[in-house]
Amino acid sequence: MSFVLPQFYAIEMIHKLFENIRFGEVITWFFRTFLPVFRFRDWVVVSRYSEVIEVLSRNQDFTISEINAARMHAVDIDFFLGMDTSPQHDREKGIMELVAKREDMGRIQQFVSKESERITDEIKTIGKIEVVETISRIVPVLLVDNYFGVRNPNQKQMLYWLRILFHQLFLNLNNDPVIEAKAKKAGNELKPFLNVLISDRRRQMEEGKECPDDLITRLLKLQPQYDWLDTDAIRRNISGLIIGAVETTSKCVVLVLEELFRRPEVLKEAIALANKNDIKALKNYCYEALRFNPHNPIVIRYASEEQRIGKNGKYKIPAQCKVLVGIYSGMFDKKVFTSPGKFKVDRKTEYLHFGYGMHECFGKHINAVQIPIIVGSILRLPNLRKASINDGKVINDGPFPESFWLEFD
């Protein structure tokens, strides 16, 4: 339950709760209706949409560094998503926004489409697909190479680094020493790998050689303008972005498919859109599916001083409390999401899948095209259905999907 003691692994516990989606809807309804701001020891659970948005908007009152910064520092990957408002945060986030351009979406869409189709074409004669290791992790890691500029011929090693570091940075809430030790080892391997890659690219640029137009090249071109933009700054922030680039996308793809298969009529509609390659409309199906089957049901903030939230400051949040912000619950608030129990793809309210406010997911615009493209490429497989392997269920590696088998003709 979302108000568990701190020593429990909160994210995993909440996902256990949502294995029965209907039960998740019922219990979050109860809290939204009767206890929208609920305190349990040094935790506070916020479950109503208006208060969820308020907490995530007040980034100076409800901070994030107490949640993530120490774990990031432990593996030497301090980057802006673990920082609160500060000159360092603002300049490092600003430079990444400068190089990761919105106009790149066309290029990203073309690349993701090409790779997704290539993969599904290669397995068409097999009659089955294991989604995770065949496509939902593979396409994003190929994008890490093509767009971010992080090329590693050992794809298996790169995927391992990114998963264990994601676990440490964002999900190791009880500071599991085993996870931290594995992540430190991965960080100690990734750091020199990236330092060499950045140095080699800089040398190629100095020699006048043609270099790919990726984020590392763009950052190096900006170095003469910013004296703080050294190799370490590039390495830390590129690390943070690629760590978030693979597992989030993969999990969303799997959860979307899992939810669509729970809804045969909706699945038929989504398949029809996939066959028409209507990615924009298919995105609506993906995002509505994620509302029912969330990849990130909560985010956590910290109140170092006493705060008041709600209309006229109705609810008190004591000092030194961790705040569980109910992303999932907020998206079932009937005052904002009409008929929340129905699967509706024409909603006008912005979903909260990738957070809200200063610390929303940096890659939300990439995922807006990448998730429906990958899902669509899978849905186009003829007569798609769940496989009998593992009784058609998703097998998880801790908080990450590890295996999901589908069959087709």
DRENBAZA-822434 format. One record per residue (C-alpha): residue in one letter; z, x, y. Coordinates in pm, whole numbers, padded with zeros to 5 digits. Layout:
@rest=A, c3=Z, c1=X, c2=Y
...
// end
This chain:
@rest=M, c3=00000, c1=00000, c2=00000
@rest=S, c3=-00074, c1=00123, c2=00350
@rest=F, c3=00294, c1=00156, c2=00446
@rest=V, c3=00387, c1=00398, c2=00168
@rest=L, c3=00619, c1=00689, c2=00215
@rest=P, c3=00464, c1=01003, c2=00363
@rest=Q, c3=00486, c1=01203, c2=00040
@rest=F, c3=00235, c1=00971, c2=-00127
@rest=Y, c3=-00134, c1=01032, c2=-00093
@rest=A, c3=-00205, c1=00750, c2=00151
@rest=I, c3=-00586, c1=00745, c2=00132
@rest=E, c3=-00590, c1=00730, c2=-00249
@rest=M, c3=-00321, c1=00462, c2=-00252
@rest=I, c3=-00521, c1=00245, c2=-00014
@rest=H, c3=-00836, c1=00287, c2=-00218
@rest=K, c3=-00638, c1=00180, c2=-00525
@rest=L, c3=-00547, c1=-00131, c2=-00330
@rest=F, c3=-00912, c1=-00200, c2=-00251
@rest=E, c3=-01028, c1=-00168, c2=-00611
@rest=N, c3=-00963, c1=-00540, c2=-00610
@rest=I, c3=-01151, c1=-00623, c2=-00293
@rest=R, c3=-01029, c1=-00982, c2=-00274
@rest=F, c3=-00668, c1=-00865, c2=-00296
@rest=G, c3=-00741, c1=-00619, c2=-00014
@rest=E, c3=-00868, c1=-00905, c2=00201
@rest=V, c3=-00561, c1=-01117, c2=00128
@rest=I, c3=-00300, c1=-00853, c2=00200
@rest=T, c3=-00468, c1=-00735, c2=00521
@rest=W, c3=-00494, c1=-01101, c2=00632
@rest=F, c3=-00120, c1=-01133, c2=00581
@rest=F, c3=-00045, c1=-00829, c2=00796
@rest=R, c3=-00296, c1=-00924, c2=01069
@rest=T, c3=-00151, c1=-01273, c2=01088
@rest=F, c3=00222, c1=-01211, c2=01061
@rest=L, c3=00285, c1=-00837, c2=01108
@rest=P, c3=-00009, c1=-00694, c2=01309
@rest=V, c3=00204, c1=-00396, c2=01409
@rest=F, c3=00445, c1=-00315, c2=01127
@rest=R, c3=00693, c1=-00028, c2=01112
@rest=F, c3=00816, c1=00130, c2=00791
@rest=R, c3=01044, c1=00431, c2=00850
@rest=D, c3=00840, c1=00682, c2=01050
@rest=W, c3=00507, c1=00506, c2=00984
@rest=V, c3=00353, c1=00223, c2=01181
@rest=V, c3=00069, c1=00010, c2=01040
@rest=V, c3=-00173, c1=-00144, c2=01292
@rest=S, c3=-00395, c1=-00407, c2=01135
@rest=R, c3=-00539, c1=-00638, c2=01404
@rest=Y, c3=-00872, c1=-00554, c2=01568
@rest=S, c3=-00752, c1=-00557, c2=01930
@rest=E, c3=-00463, c1=-00320, c2=01859
@rest=V, c3=-00682, c1=-00101, c2=01635
@rest=I, c3=-00925, c1=-00053, c2=01924
@rest=E, c3=-00642, c1=00003, c2=02170
@rest=V, c3=-00483, c1=00280, c2=01964
@rest=L, c3=-00816, c1=00456, c2=01907
@rest=S, c3=-00901, c1=00428, c2=02278
@rest=R, c3=-00575, c1=00579, c2=02401
@rest=N, c3=-00641, c1=00931, c2=02278
@rest=Q, c3=-00375, c1=01092, c2=02496
@rest=D, c3=-00101, c1=00859, c2=02371
@rest=F, c3=-00211, c1=00854, c2=02008
@rest=T, c3=-00316, c1=01204, c2=01914
@rest=I, c3=-00486, c1=01369, c2=01619
@rest=S, c3=-00387, c1=01735, c2=01625
@rest=E, c3=-00055, c1=01662, c2=01450
@rest=I, c3=-00256, c1=01503, c2=01167
@rest=N, c3=-00542, c1=01748, c2=01110
@rest=A, c3=-00501, c1=02066, c2=01316
@rest=A, c3=-00260, c1=02255, c2=01087
@rest=R, c3=-00475, c1=02195, c2=00779
@rest=M, c3=-00785, c1=02306, c2=00968
@rest=H, c3=-00608, c1=02616, c2=01094
@rest=A, c3=-00493, c1=02701, c2=00740
@rest=V, c3=-00856, c1=02757, c2=00640
@rest=D, c3=-00966, c1=02902, c2=00977
@rest=I, c3=-01191, c1=02608, c2=01064
@rest=D, c3=-01044, c1=02488, c2=01392
@rest=F, c3=-01305, c1=02257, c2=01542
@rest=F, c3=-01315, c1=01975, c2=01791
@rest=L, c3=-01255, c1=01682, c2=01553
@rest=G, c3=-00906, c1=01819, c2=01493
@rest=M, c3=-00832, c1=01878, c2=01862
@rest=D, c3=-00692, c1=01650, c2=02129
@rest=T, c3=-00825, c1=01640, c2=02483
@rest=S, c3=-00831, c1=01994, c2=02620
@rest=P, c3=-01076, c1=02231, c2=02788
@rest=Q, c3=-01154, c1=02386, c2=02447
@rest=H, c3=-01219, c1=02047, c2=02288
@rest=D, c3=-01441, c1=01934, c2=02573
@rest=R, c3=-01655, c1=02246, c2=02589
@rest=E, c3=-01700, c1=02279, c2=02211
@rest=K, c3=-01780, c1=01912, c2=02157
@rest=G, c3=-02006, c1=01922, c2=02461
@rest=I, c3=-02209, c1=02216, c2=02332
@rest=M, c3=-02256, c1=02051, c2=01994
@rest=E, c3=-02373, c1=01731, c2=02162
@rest=L, c3=-02617, c1=01944, c2=02359
@rest=V, c3=-02783, c1=02094, c2=02051
@rest=A, c3=-02761, c1=01793, c2=01817
@rest=K, c3=-03007, c1=01583, c2=02012
@rest=R, c3=-03055, c1=01208, c2=01976
@rest=E, c3=-03430, c1=01263, c2=01978
@rest=D, c3=-03390, c1=01455, c2=01650
@rest=M, c3=-03343, c1=01124, c2=01466
@rest=G, c3=-03716, c1=01091, c2=01399
@rest=R, c3=-03727, c1=01436, c2=01243
@rest=I, c3=-03415, c1=01363, c2=01037
@rest=Q, c3=-03550, c1=01028, c2=00919
@rest=Q, c3=-03876, c1=01188, c2=00811
@rest=F, c3=-03698, c1=01467, c2=00622
@rest=V, c3=-03449, c1=01239, c2=00447
@rest=S, c3=-03728, c1=00998, c2=00349
@rest=K, c3=-03941, c1=01277, c2=00209
@rest=E, c3=-03661, c1=01430, c2=00002
@rest=S, c3=-03530, c1=01095, c2=-00122
@rest=E, c3=-03876, c1=00990, c2=-00238
@rest=R, c3=-03936, c1=01328, c2=-00398
@rest=I, c3=-03617, c1=01297, c2=-00601
@rest=T, c3=-03678, c1=00939, c2=-00714
@rest=D, c3=-04040, c1=01021, c2=-00802
@rest=E, c3=-03920, c1=01306, c2=-01024
@rest=I, c3=-03693, c1=01081, c2=-01232
@rest=K, c3=-03918, c1=00773, c2=-01258
@rest=T, c3=-04012, c1=00849, c2=-01620
@rest=I, c3=-03650, c1=00900, c2=-01726
@rest=G, c3=-03536, c1=00540, c2=-01686
@rest=K, c3=-03191, c1=00621, c2=-01551
@rest=I, c3=-03033, c1=00799, c2=-01257
@rest=E, c3=-02691, c1=00947, c2=-01200
@rest=V, c3=-02669, c1=00870, c2=-00830
@rest=V, c3=-02415, c1=01126, c2=-00707
@rest=E, c3=-02544, c1=01458, c2=-00837
@rest=T, c3=-02910, c1=01350, c2=-00836
@rest=I, c3=-02947, c1=01216, c2=-00484
@rest=S, c3=-02646, c1=01100, c2=-00278
@rest=R, c3=-02502, c1=01454, c2=-00243
@rest=I, c3=-02830, c1=01639, c2=-00279
@rest=V, c3=-03023, c1=01491, c2=00013
@rest=P, c3=-02738, c1=01556, c2=00261
@rest=V, c3=-02694, c1=01915, c2=00145
@rest=L, c3=-03068, c1=01969, c2=00188
@rest=L, c3=-03028, c1=01835, c2=00543
@rest=V, c3=-02748, c1=02088, c2=00597
@rest=D, c3=-03011, c1=02350, c2=00521
@rest=N, c3=-03302, c1=02202, c2=00716
@rest=Y, c3=-03131, c1=02067, c2=01028
@rest=F, c3=-02800, c1=02251, c2=01062
@rest=G, c3=-02954, c1=02579, c2=00951
@rest=V, c3=-02707, c1=02666, c2=00675
@rest=R, c3=-02922, c1=02796, c2=00391
@rest=N, c3=-02758, c1=02885, c2=00063
@rest=P, c3=-02970, c1=02946, c2=-00248
@rest=N, c3=-02663, c1=02859, c2=-00458
@rest=Q, c3=-02652, c1=02483, c2=-00396
@rest=K, c3=-02373, c1=02427, c2=-00648
@rest=Q, c3=-02151, c1=02672, c2=-00464
@rest=M, c3=-02227, c1=02512, c2=-00127
@rest=L, c3=-02143, c1=02166, c2=-00260
@rest=Y, c3=-01814, c1=02293, c2=-00400
@rest=W, c3=-01719, c1=02460, c2=-00072
@rest=L, c3=-01794, c1=02148, c2=00128
@rest=R, c3=-01605, c1=01911, c2=-00103
@rest=I, c3=-01285, c1=02110, c2=-00134
@rest=L, c3=-01281, c1=02188, c2=00238
@rest=F, c3=-01338, c1=01820, c2=00322
@rest=H, c3=-01045, c1=01737, c2=00094
@rest=Q, c3=-00825, c1=01986, c2=00277
@rest=L, c3=-00931, c1=01907, c2=00634
@rest=F, c3=-00930, c1=01529, c2=00623
@rest=L, c3=-00763, c1=01399, c2=00307
@rest=N, c3=-00486, c1=01636, c2=00202
@rest=L, c3=-00225, c1=01425, c2=00380
@rest=N, c3=00066, c1=01533, c2=00165
@rest=N, c3=-00032, c1=01902, c2=00193
@rest=D, c3=-00090, c1=01945, c2=-00179
@rest=P, c3=-00055, c1=02322, c2=-00230
@rest=V, c3=-00318, c1=02326, c2=-00507
@rest=I, c3=-00579, c1=02168, c2=-00279
@rest=E, c3=-00480, c1=02400, c2=00005
@rest=A, c3=-00506, c1=02710, c2=-00215
@rest=K, c3=-00851, c1=02613, c2=-00340
@rest=A, c3=-00960, c1=02533, c2=00015
@rest=K, c3=-00833, c1=02866, c2=00148
@rest=K, c3=-01034, c1=03047, c2=-00117
@rest=A, c3=-01343, c1=02841, c2=-00030
@rest=G, c3=-01288, c1=02905, c2=00340
@rest=N, c3=-01255, c1=03278, c2=00278
@rest=E, c3=-01593, c1=03268, c2=00104
@rest=L, c3=-01770, c1=03039, c2=00350
@rest=K, c3=-01660, c1=03236, c2=00658
@rest=P, c3=-01831, c1=03570, c2=00578
@rest=F, c3=-02131, c1=03381, c2=00441
@rest=L, c3=-02180, c1=03205, c2=00774
@rest=N, c3=-02102, c1=03515, c2=00979
@rest=V, c3=-02379, c1=03704, c2=00799
@rest=L, c3=-02618, c1=03412, c2=00833
@rest=I, c3=-02551, c1=03385, c2=01209
@rest=S, c3=-02584, c1=03761, c2=01258
@rest=D, c3=-02910, c1=03773, c2=01063
@rest=R, c3=-03053, c1=03488, c2=01269
@rest=R, c3=-02951, c1=03657, c2=01593
@rest=R, c3=-03121, c1=03978, c2=01483
@rest=Q, c3=-03439, c1=03791, c2=01392
@rest=M, c3=-03442, c1=03630, c2=01736
@rest=E, c3=-03388, c1=03967, c2=01908
@rest=E, c3=-03679, c1=04110, c2=01709
@rest=G, c3=-03901, c1=03828, c2=01831
@rest=K, c3=-03948, c1=03675, c2=01488
@rest=E, c3=-04017, c1=03304, c2=01456
@rest=C, c3=-03699, c1=03115, c2=01368
@rest=P, c3=-03654, c1=02756, c2=01253
@rest=D, c3=-03551, c1=02501, c2=01513
@rest=D, c3=-03211, c1=02416, c2=01371
@rest=L, c3=-02862, c1=02395, c2=01520
@rest=I, c3=-02775, c1=02759, c2=01458
@rest=T, c3=-03089, c1=02878, c2=01637
@rest=R, c3=-03022, c1=02641, c2=01926
@rest=L, c3=-02661, c1=02759, c2=01960
@rest=L, c3=-02766, c1=03123, c2=01960
@rest=K, c3=-03020, c1=03053, c2=02235
@rest=L, c3=-02736, c1=02916, c2=02448
@rest=Q, c3=-02508, c1=03219, c2=02404
@rest=P, c3=-02622, c1=03399, c2=02722
@rest=Q, c3=-02516, c1=03093, c2=02926
@rest=Y, c3=-02165, c1=03059, c2=02781
@rest=D, c3=-01941, c1=03363, c2=02743
@rest=W, c3=-01705, c1=03174, c2=02508
@rest=L, c3=-01984, c1=03082, c2=02263
@rest=D, c3=-01935, c1=03375, c2=02028
@rest=T, c3=-02004, c1=03397, c2=01656
@rest=D, c3=-01662, c1=03257, c2=01573
@rest=A, c3=-01713, c1=02948, c2=01791
@rest=I, c3=-02050, c1=02883, c2=01629
@rest=R, c3=-01911, c1=02943, c2=01281
@rest=R, c3=-01608, c1=02715, c2=01326
@rest=N, c3=-01800, c1=02421, c2=01466
@rest=I, c3=-02097, c1=02447, c2=01231
@rest=S, c3=-01845, c1=02464, c2=00946
@rest=G, c3=-01674, c1=02148, c2=01063
@rest=L, c3=-01999, c1=01957, c2=01096
@rest=I, c3=-02145, c1=02051, c2=00759
@rest=I, c3=-01814, c1=01980, c2=00584
@rest=G, c3=-01837, c1=01624, c2=00711
@rest=A, c3=-02208, c1=01591, c2=00645
@rest=V, c3=-02226, c1=01560, c2=00267
@rest=E, c3=-01929, c1=01379, c2=00112
@rest=T, c3=-01916, c1=01101, c2=00372
@rest=T, c3=-02281, c1=01016, c2=00320
@rest=S, c3=-02258, c1=01038, c2=-00056
@rest=K, c3=-01953, c1=00815, c2=-00075
@rest=C, c3=-02110, c1=00556, c2=00155
@rest=V, c3=-02427, c1=00542, c2=-00057
@rest=V, c3=-02227, c1=00488, c2=-00376
@rest=L, c3=-01997, c1=00226, c2=-00224
@rest=V, c3=-02292, c1=00035, c2=-00075
@rest=L, c3=-02463, c1=00021, c2=-00414
@rest=E, c3=-02140, c1=-00077, c2=-00586
@rest=E, c3=-02089, c1=-00366, c2=-00343
@rest=L, c3=-02450, c1=-00484, c2=-00363
@rest=F, c3=-02426, c1=-00502, c2=-00741
@rest=R, c3=-02126, c1=-00733, c2=-00700
@rest=R, c3=-02357, c1=-00971, c2=-00510
@rest=P, c3=-02678, c1=-01038, c2=-00710
@rest=E, c3=-02845, c1=-01256, c2=-00444
@rest=V, c3=-02768, c1=-01008, c2=-00168
@rest=L, c3=-02895, c1=-00729, c2=-00394
@rest=K, c3=-03228, c1=-00910, c2=-00432
@rest=E, c3=-03260, c1=-00938, c2=-00054
@rest=A, c3=-03179, c1=-00569, c2=-00008
@rest=I, c3=-03435, c1=-00470, c2=-00274
@rest=A, c3=-03701, c1=-00676, c2=-00094
@rest=L, c3=-03626, c1=-00492, c2=00231
@rest=A, c3=-03632, c1=-00157, c2=00050
@rest=N, c3=-03973, c1=-00237, c2=-00097
@rest=K, c3=-04098, c1=-00313, c2=00255
@rest=N, c3=-03934, c1=00010, c2=00373
@rest=D, c3=-03754, c1=-00187, c2=00644
@rest=I, c3=-03482, c1=00070, c2=00704
@rest=K, c3=-03351, c1=-00096, c2=01020
@rest=A, c3=-03283, c1=-00426, c2=00842
@rest=L, c3=-03152, c1=-00250, c2=00532
@rest=K, c3=-02899, c1=-00067, c2=00748
@rest=N, c3=-02741, c1=-00404, c2=00827
@rest=Y, c3=-02695, c1=-00469, c2=00455
@rest=C, c3=-02546, c1=-00123, c2=00406
@rest=Y, c3=-02299, c1=-00159, c2=00691
@rest=E, c3=-02192, c1=-00508, c2=00587
@rest=A, c3=-02143, c1=-00382, c2=00231
@rest=L, c3=-01923, c1=-00103, c2=00367
@rest=R, c3=-01716, c1=-00359, c2=00553
@rest=F, c3=-01616, c1=-00504, c2=00216
@rest=N, c3=-01609, c1=-00170, c2=00035
@rest=P, c3=-01497, c1=00088, c2=00292
@rest=H, c3=-01526, c1=00463, c2=00257
@rest=N, c3=-01253, c1=00514, c2=00516
@rest=P, c3=-01018, c1=00212, c2=00531
@rest=I, c3=-00774, c1=00380, c2=00769
@rest=V, c3=-00752, c1=00660, c2=01021
@rest=I, c3=-00425, c1=00818, c2=01126
@rest=R, c3=-00290, c1=00902, c2=01469
@rest=Y, c3=00045, c1=01032, c2=01596
@rest=A, c3=00271, c1=00904, c2=01873
@rest=S, c3=00486, c1=01188, c2=02002
@rest=E, c3=00652, c1=00958, c2=02258
@rest=E, c3=00738, c1=00588, c2=02249
@rest=Q, c3=00435, c1=00370, c2=02321
@rest=R, c3=00374, c1=-00001, c2=02378
@rest=I, c3=00058, c1=-00173, c2=02257
@rest=G, c3=-00077, c1=-00526, c2=02242
@rest=K, c3=-00097, c1=-00790, c2=02511
@rest=N, c3=00165, c1=-00718, c2=02779
@rest=G, c3=00291, c1=-00430, c2=02565
@rest=K, c3=00431, c1=-00670, c2=02307
@rest=Y, c3=00470, c1=-00414, c2=02027
@rest=K, c3=00675, c1=-00096, c2=02040
@rest=I, c3=00573, c1=00218, c2=01855
@rest=P, c3=00868, c1=00459, c2=01842
@rest=A, c3=00837, c1=00826, c2=01924
@rest=Q, c3=00739, c1=01069, c2=01649
@rest=C, c3=00564, c1=00806, c2=01437
@rest=K, c3=00246, c1=00835, c2=01239
@rest=V, c3=00017, c1=00539, c2=01298
@rest=L, c3=-00200, c1=00404, c2=01017
@rest=V, c3=-00489, c1=00241, c2=01201
@rest=G, c3=-00647, c1=-00031, c2=00987
@rest=I, c3=-01023, c1=00014, c2=01018
@rest=Y, c3=-01084, c1=-00210, c2=00716
@rest=S, c3=-00838, c1=-00474, c2=00829
@rest=G, c3=-00979, c1=-00479, c2=01182
@rest=M, c3=-01323, c1=-00561, c2=01047
@rest=F, c3=-01182, c1=-00874, c2=00879
@rest=D, c3=-01025, c1=-01010, c2=01198
@rest=K, c3=-01184, c1=-01355, c2=01232
@rest=K, c3=-01144, c1=-01348, c2=01610
@rest=V, c3=-01402, c1=-01070, c2=01621
@rest=F, c3=-01589, c1=-01084, c2=01288
@rest=T, c3=-01668, c1=-01452, c2=01241
@rest=S, c3=-01644, c1=-01587, c2=00885
@rest=P, c3=-01509, c1=-01250, c2=00769
@rest=G, c3=-01513, c1=-01349, c2=00402
@rest=K, c3=-01889, c1=-01405, c2=00411
@rest=F, c3=-02153, c1=-01136, c2=00371
@rest=K, c3=-02339, c1=-01164, c2=00704
@rest=V, c3=-02605, c1=-00915, c2=00808
@rest=D, c3=-02659, c1=-01049, c2=01160
@rest=R, c3=-02327, c1=-00945, c2=01310
@rest=K, c3=-02333, c1=-00832, c2=01673
@rest=T, c3=-01990, c1=-00669, c2=01676
@rest=E, c3=-01999, c1=-00293, c2=01623
@rest=Y, c3=-01863, c1=-00185, c2=01287
@rest=L, c3=-01576, c1=00062, c2=01272
@rest=H, c3=-01691, c1=00254, c2=00964
@rest=F, c3=-01715, c1=00584, c2=01149
@rest=G, c3=-01415, c1=00538, c2=01372
@rest=Y, c3=-01397, c1=00455, c2=01740
@rest=G, c3=-01336, c1=00640, c2=02062
@rest=M, c3=-01312, c1=01012, c2=02121
@rest=H, c3=-01286, c1=01108, c2=01755
@rest=E, c3=-01550, c1=00885, c2=01601
@rest=C, c3=-01767, c1=01057, c2=01340
@rest=F, c3=-01996, c1=01309, c2=01508
@rest=G, c3=-02270, c1=01233, c2=01253
@rest=K, c3=-02264, c1=00853, c2=01288
@rest=H, c3=-02621, c1=00841, c2=01421
@rest=I, c3=-02748, c1=01059, c2=01137
@rest=N, c3=-02574, c1=00836, c2=00884
@rest=A, c3=-02726, c1=00531, c2=01047
@rest=V, c3=-03063, c1=00647, c2=00914
@rest=Q, c3=-02963, c1=00863, c2=00619
@rest=I, c3=-02753, c1=00606, c2=00431
@rest=P, c3=-03010, c1=00322, c2=00431
@rest=I, c3=-03295, c1=00561, c2=00350
@rest=I, c3=-03118, c1=00699, c2=00041
@rest=V, c3=-03002, c1=00352, c2=-00064
@rest=G, c3=-03355, c1=00217, c2=-00013
@rest=S, c3=-03514, c1=00489, c2=-00224
@rest=I, c3=-03280, c1=00396, c2=-00511
@rest=L, c3=-03331, c1=00021, c2=-00470
@rest=R, c3=-03708, c1=00069, c2=-00503
@rest=L, c3=-03667, c1=00184, c2=-00862
@rest=P, c3=-03811, c1=-00101, c2=-01076
@rest=N, c3=-03571, c1=-00350, c2=-01235
@rest=L, c3=-03270, c1=-00151, c2=-01119
@rest=R, c3=-02944, c1=-00232, c2=-01297
@rest=K, c3=-02610, c1=-00082, c2=-01387
@rest=A, c3=-02613, c1=00149, c2=-01687
@rest=S, c3=-02380, c1=00109, c2=-01982
@rest=I, c3=-02253, c1=00463, c2=-01926
@rest=N, c3=-01887, c1=00449, c2=-01817
@rest=D, c3=-01914, c1=00068, c2=-01843
@rest=G, c3=-02123, c1=00071, c2=-01527
@rest=K, c3=-01829, c1=00194, c2=-01317
@rest=V, c3=-01810, c1=00466, c2=-01055
@rest=I, c3=-01617, c1=00769, c2=-01180
@rest=N, c3=-01421, c1=00950, c2=-00911
@rest=D, c3=-01309, c1=01307, c2=-00859
@rest=G, c3=-00993, c1=01229, c2=-00662
@rest=P, c3=-01116, c1=01066, c2=-00340
@rest=F, c3=-01484, c1=01149, c2=-00407
@rest=P, c3=-01742, c1=00966, c2=-00621
@rest=E, c3=-01837, c1=01196, c2=-00905
@rest=S, c3=-02065, c1=00987, c2=-01126
@rest=F, c3=-02246, c1=00652, c2=-01103
@rest=W, c3=-02520, c1=00571, c2=-01352
@rest=L, c3=-02798, c1=00318, c2=-01297
@rest=E, c3=-03091, c1=00224, c2=-01520
@rest=F, c3=-03443, c1=00108, c2=-01436
@rest=D, c3=-03777, c1=00044, c2=-01606
// end
